[in-house]
Amino acid sequence: MIFYMKWNDIVYGIGDFLEMTFQVFHALGNVPNIIFTLVIFGGLIYWLRELVKYKAAAKRTGGVE
């Protein structure tokens, strides 16, 4: 017997999986928001520090700022 999967099966399967993951986020409360905010803020600080280093290196070597 050959089983043919319909598009509805795929779409509803993905939807059910995402609904499960969102229920996990709901159970965690505000913790994911805090974690995401800290990760984004940390990445911003890291990137700004790298920009300062690149600008200093450009001034020192005569490169483009």
Secondary structure as UniProt FT lines:
FT   HELIX           7..28
FT   TURN            29..30
FT   HELIX           31..61
//
